[in-house]
């Protein structure tokens, strides 16, 4: 191609090329990494949130605590009814002076329990935390404070308390703990009834004397979990007072805290491992994907051919490696296509220059010749060159459209048996006498179905048949053989011509290659027929080859062209 033409071609390509896309900004955390973190972190978070409730386990502990406290209250009530009562006729009367020391002695083994005793009118007559000091002073002993927690325990407790504060709590409203009806609230009645307090309190006093008051569970301001149980003290079936026991359920809180702390610790460990595994997945998946995206951008911008895809990605034996190798192969195929187009453009310029040079020379000579016979001969040359250029341009256009057409067209099952039969019958019907070569078809009975585009398959066989007939001697025969071979269908076209020069067998399918038989007019063929046939066959994922047929002595008997197409 001349330098000027190359410059014009390069300038045209530069003018019509699309502007380069902007580079994608690098992100510290890719969207894929964020999705991996989210997907991996949600399951342990849901597990931790669900285990924070532990409703069934907590209710079981509370039910056991209530039942134990109720049994203890019944024992206290029975002891007071036996030892702190005086009999006045048929009535049993509570003796506060005897009940107070007895109640304190009963409660001594349970430091976390407070016992109070009320008479039948609701007046408190004894409290295990209140005693008389020196000089008749009254000394009150509150329940001992909860044990202090360590720094780690306090931190876990703080995290747990903040989580529980935003979640529906268990100790709110009414609940059923192990079959025991429990009233839950921030405050429980102190049972300090007075006869003049109104009908609601008197009704509650009546229920307490009959043993119908439900246990109370409440959470105090300093975080203590208190359980209160009221049991009537009876002597001979006659109520003499009410025993109210209040115990701090430290064991319930401690067990729940231990379990929840363990869950939170496991959740923290699982979360750390999840984050580490997510970064590992991102390093092995997201980061290579970004590297491939940058490699694709380099390919698009033409920054390099050999080093476009990083070698570590090509060496991987997983899906990322497969994608990288496919991307590299696609890039190489694209570069090969660009190089082929460049060579094709140069070949086209070269092939068009010959007839144009011939026409220019004929026109320059025509101006100087007066002889009509010579002028007519030059005009005939010009006409032949015009026909040659027209045929050449048509074949070039067809060759340039083959790849694009095959990429747009969906391959379909095509039965080539009737196609070969129709081509052979058409030739036999149009033969000009016995001197023209004949065409014989040898095919197995039944269909020979391949996947392809019918029009292009017909073009391939027509080109090969035309080529074989043009090299066949007068009265010769062209043999077409078709048969299935495994997953392919093979079609061989054999002629009885001079064969293919050995040094030309590899280049016979190149563009503009022309090796015509002796005696044929120059310019009747463009040299693109076999090249177009190879484009079509390879575009349909088939194979095409050429060889010489020889006898036992090595003499060339003719040429054979073999086409293999994938069977449908």
C-alpha positions in Angstrom: 0.0 0.0 0.0 1.4 3.5 -0.8 2.4 5.7 2.0 -0.3 8.2 1.1 -3.0 5.5 1.0 -1.9 4.1 4.3 -2.0 7.6 5.8 -5.5 8.2 4.5 -6.6 4.8 5.8 -5.1 5.5 9.2 -6.6 9.0 9.3 -10.0 7.6 8.4 -9.7 5.0 11.2 -8.7 7.6 13.7 -11.6 9.8 12.7 -14.2 7.1 13.0 -12.9 5.5 16.1 -14.9 5.9 19.3 -13.5 8.1 22.1 -11.6 6.3 24.8 -13.7 5.5 27.8 -12.7 7.1 31.1 -10.8 4.9 33.5 -12.8 3.5 36.3 -11.7 4.9 39.6 -10.0 2.6 42.1 -12.2 1.8 45.1 -10.8 0.9 48.5 -13.7 -1.5 49.1 -15.3 -3.0 46.0 -19.1 -3.5 45.8 -18.4 -7.3 45.5 -16.5 -7.2 48.8 -19.3 -5.3 50.5 -21.8 -7.9 49.3 -19.5 -10.8 50.5 -19.2 -9.1 53.9 -23.0 -8.6 54.1 -23.9 -12.1 53.1 -21.3 -13.7 55.4 -22.1 -11.5 58.4 -25.9 -11.7 58.3 -26.2 -15.4 59.4 -24.1 -15.1 62.6 -25.8 -11.8 63.4 -29.2 -13.4 63.1 -28.0 -16.3 65.3 -26.8 -13.9 68.0 -30.0 -11.8 67.9 -32.2 -14.9 68.1 -30.2 -16.3 71.0 -30.4 -13.1 72.9 -34.0 -13.9 73.8 -33.6 -17.4 75.3 -37.2 -17.1 76.4 -37.8 -20.8 77.0 -34.7 -21.3 79.0 -35.3 -18.1 81.0 -38.9 -19.0 81.7 -37.8 -22.4 82.9 -35.3 -20.9 85.3 -37.9 -18.4 86.6 -40.4 -21.2 87.1 -37.9 -23.2 89.1 -37.1 -20.1 91.2 -40.8 -19.4 91.8 -41.5 -22.9 92.7 -38.6 -23.2 95.1 -39.5 -19.8 96.7 -43.1 -20.9 97.0 -42.1 -24.1 98.8 -39.9 -22.1 101.1 -42.7 -19.7 101.9 -45.0 -22.6 102.7 -42.4 -24.1 105.1 -42.0 -20.7 106.8 -45.8 -20.3 107.0 -46.2 -23.7 108.6 -43.4 -23.1 111.1 -45.0 -19.7 112.2 -48.5 -21.3 112.4 -47.1 -23.9 114.8 -44.7 -21.9 116.9 -45.9 -18.3 116.9 -49.6 -18.7 117.6 -51.6 -18.8 120.8 -55.0 -20.5 121.0 -57.9 -18.4 122.3 -60.9 -20.8 122.5 -61.4 -22.0 118.9 -59.4 -19.2 117.4 -55.7 -19.1 116.6 -54.1 -15.7 117.2 -50.7 -14.7 115.7 -48.1 -13.7 118.4 -45.7 -11.1 116.8 -43.2 -11.2 119.6 -42.6 -14.9 118.9 -42.9 -14.6 115.2 -40.1 -12.0 114.7 -37.1 -14.0 116.0 -38.5 -17.2 114.4 -38.7 -15.5 111.0 -35.2 -14.1 111.3 -33.9 -17.6 112.2 -35.7 -19.2 109.3 -34.2 -16.7 106.8 -30.6 -16.8 108.1 -29.5 -19.6 105.7 -30.8 -17.6 102.7 -28.9 -14.3 102.7 -30.5 -13.2 99.4 -34.0 -13.7 100.8 -36.2 -11.2 102.7 -39.2 -12.4 104.6 -42.1 -10.3 105.9 -45.1 -11.4 108.0 -48.5 -9.7 107.8 -51.5 -10.3 110.0 -55.1 -10.9 108.8 -55.7 -7.1 108.6 -52.7 -6.5 106.3 -50.5 -5.0 108.9 -46.8 -6.0 108.8 -45.8 -7.5 112.1 -42.3 -8.9 111.3 -39.5 -8.3 108.8 -36.4 -10.4 108.6 -34.3 -7.3 107.6 -35.5 -5.3 110.6 -34.3 -5.9 114.1 -34.1 -4.1 117.4 -30.7 -2.7 118.2 -29.3 -1.4 121.6 -31.6 1.0 123.4 -34.6 -0.2 121.4 -33.3 1.3 118.1 -34.6 -0.2 114.9 -31.9 -1.5 112.5 -32.8 -2.2 108.8 -30.6 -4.6 106.8 -31.1 -4.2 103.0 -30.4 -7.0 100.6 -26.7 -7.3 99.8 -25.6 -5.5 96.6 -24.8 -7.6 93.6 -21.2 -8.7 93.2 -19.0 -6.4 91.1 -18.1 -7.5 87.6 -14.8 -7.4 85.9 -13.9 -5.1 83.0 -14.5 -7.7 80.3 -17.7 -8.8 82.0 -18.9 -5.2 82.4 -18.2 -4.5 78.7 -20.1 -7.6 77.6 -22.9 -6.7 80.0 -23.1 -3.2 78.6 -23.3 -4.5 75.0 -26.0 -7.0 76.0 -28.0 -4.3 77.9 -27.9 -2.0 74.9 -29.0 -4.8 72.6 -31.8 -5.9 75.0 -33.0 -2.3 75.4 -33.9 -2.1 71.7 -35.4 -5.6 71.6 -38.7 -6.8 73.0 -37.9 -7.8 76.6 -39.0 -11.0 78.3 -39.7 -9.4 81.7 -42.6 -7.2 80.6 -46.3 -7.9 81.0 -47.6 -11.3 82.0 -45.9 -14.6 81.4 -46.3 -18.2 81.9 -43.1 -19.7 83.5 -43.2 -23.5 83.5 -46.9 -23.7 84.1 -46.7 -21.1 87.0 -48.7 -17.9 86.4 -46.4 -15.0 87.1 -47.2 -11.2 87.2 -44.3 -9.2 85.8 -43.9 -5.5 86.4 -41.6 -2.8 87.5 -43.0 -2.8 91.0 -44.8 -5.4 93.0 -47.2 -4.6 95.9 -45.6 -4.5 99.3 -48.6 -6.2 100.9 -48.7 -3.4 103.6 -52.4 -3.4 103.7 -54.5 -1.2 105.9 -58.2 -1.8 106.6 -59.1 1.6 105.3 -57.3 1.5 102.0 -60.3 0.7 99.8 -62.0 -2.2 98.2 -59.2 -3.1 95.7 -56.6 -3.6 98.4 -59.0 -5.4 100.6 -59.8 -7.8 97.7 -56.1 -8.4 97.2 -55.8 -9.1 101.0 -58.6 -11.6 100.7 -56.9 -13.4 97.8 -53.6 -13.5 99.8 -55.3 -15.0 102.8 -56.8 -17.7 100.5 -53.5 -18.3 98.7 -54.6 -16.8 95.3 -52.0 -14.1 94.8 -49.8 -14.8 91.9 -46.0 -14.6 92.3 -44.4 -11.3 91.2 -41.1 -10.8 89.2 -39.7 -7.4 88.8 -36.5 -5.6 87.8 -35.3 -2.9 90.1 -33.7 0.3 89.1 -30.2 -1.0 89.9 -30.8 -4.0 87.7 -31.7 -6.7 90.3 -34.2 -9.4 89.4 -36.5 -9.9 92.4 -39.1 -12.7 92.8 -41.9 -12.3 95.4 -44.2 -15.0 96.6 -47.0 -14.7 99.2 -48.4 -17.7 101.1 -51.0 -17.8 103.9 -50.1 -19.2 107.3 -53.0 -21.4 108.5 -53.7 -23.2 111.8 -56.4 -25.8 111.6 -57.6 -24.4 108.3 -57.8 -20.9 109.8 -55.6 -18.1 108.3 -53.5 -16.3 110.9 -51.3 -14.2 108.6 -49.4 -14.0 105.3 -45.7 -14.8 104.7 -44.2 -12.7 101.9 -40.8 -13.9 100.6 -38.7 -11.8 98.3 -35.5 -13.2 96.8 -33.0 -11.8 94.4 -32.8 -14.3 91.5 -29.0 -13.8 91.0 -28.5 -17.4 89.7 -31.0 -16.8 86.9 -29.3 -13.6 85.9 -25.9 -15.1 86.2 -26.8 -18.2 84.1 -28.5 -16.1 81.4 -25.6 -13.7 81.4 -23.1 -16.5 81.0 -25.0 -18.0 78.1 -25.5 -14.6 76.5 -21.9 -13.7 77.1 -20.9 -16.9 75.5 -23.2 -16.3 72.5 -21.8 -12.7 72.1 -18.2 -14.0 72.4 -18.9 -16.7 69.8 -20.6 -14.1 67.6 -17.6 -11.8 67.9 -15.3 -14.6 67.0 -17.5 -15.7 64.1 -17.7 -12.1 63.0 -13.9 -11.7 63.0 -13.5 -15.0 61.1 -16.2 -13.9 58.7 -14.5 -10.6 58.0 -11.2 -12.4 57.5 -12.7 -15.0 55.2 -14.6 -12.2 53.3 -11.3 -10.4 52.7 -9.8 -13.6 51.6 -12.7 -14.2 49.1 -12.4 -10.6 47.9 -8.6 -11.1 47.4 -9.2 -14.3 45.4 -12.4 -13.2 43.6 -13.1 -9.5 43.6 -9.5 -8.3 43.2 -8.8 -10.6 40.2 -12.0 -9.5 38.7 -10.8 -5.9 39.0 -7.5 -6.9 37.5 -9.3 -8.5 34.6 -11.4 -5.3 34.1 -8.2 -3.2 34.0 -6.7 -5.7 31.6 -9.7 -5.4 29.4 -9.4 -1.6 29.5 -5.7 -1.9 28.5 -6.7 -4.1 25.6 -9.4 -1.6 24.5 -6.9 1.3 24.7 -4.2 -0.7 22.9 -1.5 -0.4 25.6 0.0 -3.7 24.9 -0.5 -7.1 23.3 1.6 -9.7 25.1 1.3 -8.4 28.7 -2.4 -7.4 28.6 -3.6 -10.1 31.1 -1.4 -10.6 34.2 0.5 -13.9 34.2 -0.6 -14.9 37.7 -4.3 -14.8 36.6 -3.5 -17.0 33.5 -1.8 -19.6 35.8 -4.8 -20.1 38.1 -6.6 -23.4 37.9 -10.1 -22.1 38.8 -12.9 -20.2 37.1 -10.9 -16.9 37.3 -8.1 -18.6 35.4 -10.4 -19.9 32.8 -11.9 -16.4 32.3 -8.4 -14.9 32.1 -7.3 -17.4 29.5 -10.4 -16.9 27.5 -10.0 -13.1 27.7 -6.4 -13.5 26.5 -7.4 -15.8 23.7 -10.1 -13.4 22.6 -7.6 -10.5 22.6 -5.2 -12.5 20.5 -8.0 -13.4 18.1 -9.0 -9.8 17.9 -5.4 -8.7 17.2 -5.0 -11.5 14.6 -8.2 -10.2 13.0 -6.8 -6.6 13.0 -3.6 -7.9 11.4 -5.6 -9.9 8.9 -7.6 -6.8 8.0 -4.5 -4.8 7.6 -3.0 -7.4 5.2 -6.3 -7.7 3.4 -6.4 -4.0 2.8 -2.9 -4.1 1.4 -3.7 -7.1 -0.8 -6.9 -5.3 -2.1 -4.9 -2.2 -2.9 -2.3 -4.4 -4.7 -4.9 -6.3 -6.7 -6.9 -3.2 -7.7 -3.7 -1.4 -8.8 -2.9 -4.0 -11.5 -6.1 -3.5 -13.6 -6.1 0.2 -12.9 -2.5 0.4 -14.2 -3.5 -1.6 -17.3 -6.5 0.7 -17.9 -4.3 3.8 -17.5 -1.7 2.5 -19.9 -4.3 1.5 -22.4 -5.9 5.0 -22.3 -2.5 6.7 -22.7 -1.7 4.5 -25.7 -5.2 5.0 -27.1 -4.7 8.8 -27.5 -1.6 8.2 -29.8 -3.0 5.3 -32.0 -4.9 6.1 -35.1 -5.3 2.5 -36.4 -8.9 1.4 -35.8 -7.9 -2.2 -35.3 -5.4 -1.4 -32.6 -7.8 1.1 -31.0 -10.5 -1.7 -30.8 -8.0 -4.0 -29.3 -7.1 -1.5 -26.6 -10.8 -0.9 -25.9 -11.3 -4.6 -25.5 -8.4 -4.7 -22.9 -10.1 -1.8 -21.1 -13.4 -3.6 -21.1 -11.8 -6.8 -19.8 -10.1 -4.9 -17.0 -13.3 -3.2 -16.1 -15.0 -6.6 -15.8 -12.1 -7.9 -13.8 -12.3 -5.0 -11.4 -16.1 -5.5 -11.1 -15.6 -9.2 -10.3 -12.8 -8.4 -7.9 -14.8 -5.8 -6.0 -17.8 -8.2 -5.8 -15.6 -11.0 -4.3 -13.9 -8.6 -1.9 -17.3 -7.4 -0.7 -18.4 -10.9 -0.3 -15.3 -11.9 1.6 -15.6 -8.9 4.0 -19.2 -9.8 4.8 -18.7 -13.5 5.6 -17.5 -13.2 9.2 -20.0 -10.5 10.1 -22.9 -12.5 8.5 -21.9 -15.8 10.3 -21.6 -14.0 13.6 -25.2 -12.6 13.3 -26.8 -15.8 11.8 -27.8 -18.6 14.1 -26.7 -22.0 12.8 -29.5 -24.4 12.0 -29.6 -28.1 10.9 -28.9 -28.4 7.2 -29.2 -31.6 5.2 -26.3 -31.5 2.7 -27.3 -34.7 0.8 -30.0 -32.9 -1.4 -27.6 -29.9 -1.9 -24.8 -32.1 -3.3 -27.4 -34.1 -5.4 -28.8 -30.8 -6.8 -25.4 -29.4 -7.7 -24.3 -32.6 -9.5 -27.6 -32.9 -11.3 -27.5 -29.2 -12.4 -24.1 -29.7 -13.8 -25.0 -32.8 -15.7 -28.1 -31.1 -17.1 -26.0 -28.1 -18.4 -23.0 -30.0 -19.9 -21.9 -29.0 -23.3 -21.3 -32.4 -24.9 -19.2 -35.3 -23.9 -16.0 -33.3 -23.7 -17.1 -31.4 -20.6 -16.1 -33.1 -17.3 -18.9 -35.0 -15.5 -19.8 -34.9 -11.8 -20.5 -38.2 -9.9 -21.9 -38.3 -6.4 -21.1 -41.1 -3.9 -23.1 -40.7 -0.6 -24.5 -43.0 1.9 -28.3 -43.3 1.8 -30.2 -41.2 4.2 -29.8 -37.6 5.4 -26.4 -36.0 6.1 -27.4 -33.2 8.6 -24.9 -30.6 9.7 -25.2 -27.3 11.6 -24.6 -24.3 9.5 -26.1 -21.6 7.2 -27.6 -23.2 4.1 -26.7 -20.4 1.7 -23.1 -20.3 2.7 -22.7 -24.1 2.6 -24.1 -24.1 -1.0 -21.5 -21.4 -1.8 -18.6 -23.5 -0.4 -19.6 -26.6 -2.5 -20.2 -24.5 -5.6 -16.8 -22.9 -5.3 -15.0 -26.2 -4.8 -17.0 -27.9 -7.6 -16.2 -25.0 -10.0 -12.5 -25.1 -9.0 -12.4 -28.9 -9.6 -14.2 -28.7 -13.0 -11.9 -25.9 -14.2 -8.8 -28.1 -13.6 -10.4 -31.3 -14.9 -9.3 -32.5 -18.4 -11.7 -32.9 -21.3 -14.0 -35.8 -20.7 -12.7 -36.1 -17.1 -14.8 -36.8 -14.0 -15.2 -35.0 -10.7 -16.1 -37.3 -7.8 -18.0 -36.0 -4.8 -18.0 -38.3 -1.7 -20.0 -37.7 1.4 -20.1 -39.7 4.6 -20.5 -39.2 8.4 -17.3 -39.6 10.5 -18.1 -39.5 14.2 -19.3 -36.1 15.2 -18.5 -34.7 11.8 -19.8 -35.1 8.2 -17.0 -35.3 5.6 -17.4 -34.2 2.0 -14.5 -34.9 -0.4 -14.3 -33.4 -4.0 -11.8 -35.2 -6.2 -10.7 -34.2 -9.7 -8.4 -35.7 -12.4 -6.4 -32.5 -13.1 -2.7 -31.8 -12.7 -3.0 -31.5 -8.9 -1.6 -28.8 -6.6 2.1 -27.8 -6.7 3.7 -29.1 -3.5 5.1 -25.8 -2.5 1.6 -24.2 -2.9 -0.5 -26.6 -0.9 -0.2 -24.5 2.3 -0.9 -21.2 0.6 -3.7 -22.3 -1.7 -6.4 -20.9 0.6 -4.7 -17.5 1.0 -6.5 -14.4 -0.4 -5.8 -13.5 -4.0 -3.9 -16.8 -4.6 -4.4 -17.8 -8.2 -3.1 -20.9 -9.9 -5.2 -21.3 -13.1 -5.0 -24.0 -15.7 -3.2 -23.4 -19.0 -5.3 -21.8 -21.7 -7.8 -20.0 -19.4 -8.2 -16.3 -20.0 -6.4 -14.1 -17.5 -8.6 -12.2 -15.0 -11.5 -14.7 -15.1 -11.0 -15.4 -11.4 -10.3 -13.1 -8.5 -8.3 -15.6 -6.3 -10.8 -15.3 -3.4 -13.0 -18.4 -4.0 -11.0 -20.8 -1.9 -10.3 -18.1 0.7 -14.0 -17.4 1.1 -14.7 -21.1 1.3 -12.2 -21.5 4.1 -13.7 -18.4 5.9 -17.2 -20.0 5.8 -16.1 -23.5 6.9 -14.0 -22.3 9.8 -16.8 -19.8 10.8 -19.1 -22.8 11.0 -16.6 -24.6 13.3 -15.5 -27.0 10.5 -12.3 -27.9 8.7 -11.1 -27.6 5.1 -8.0 -29.0 3.6 -6.4 -29.8 0.2 -4.1 -32.6 -0.9 -2.9 -34.5 -4.0 -4.0 -38.0 -4.9 -1.2 -40.3 -6.0 -1.0 -43.8 -7.3 1.3 -46.6 -6.0 4.2 -45.1 -7.9 3.7 -41.7 -6.5 2.3 -40.1 -9.7 -0.2 -37.3 -9.1 -3.7 -38.4 -10.1 -5.5 -35.2 -9.2 -6.4 -32.9 -6.3 -8.7 -33.6 -3.4 -10.5 -31.0 -1.3 -11.9 -32.3 2.0 -14.6 -30.4 4.0 -15.6 -31.5 7.5 -18.6 -29.9 9.2 -20.1 -30.6 12.7 -23.0 -33.0 12.5 -26.3 -31.7 13.9 
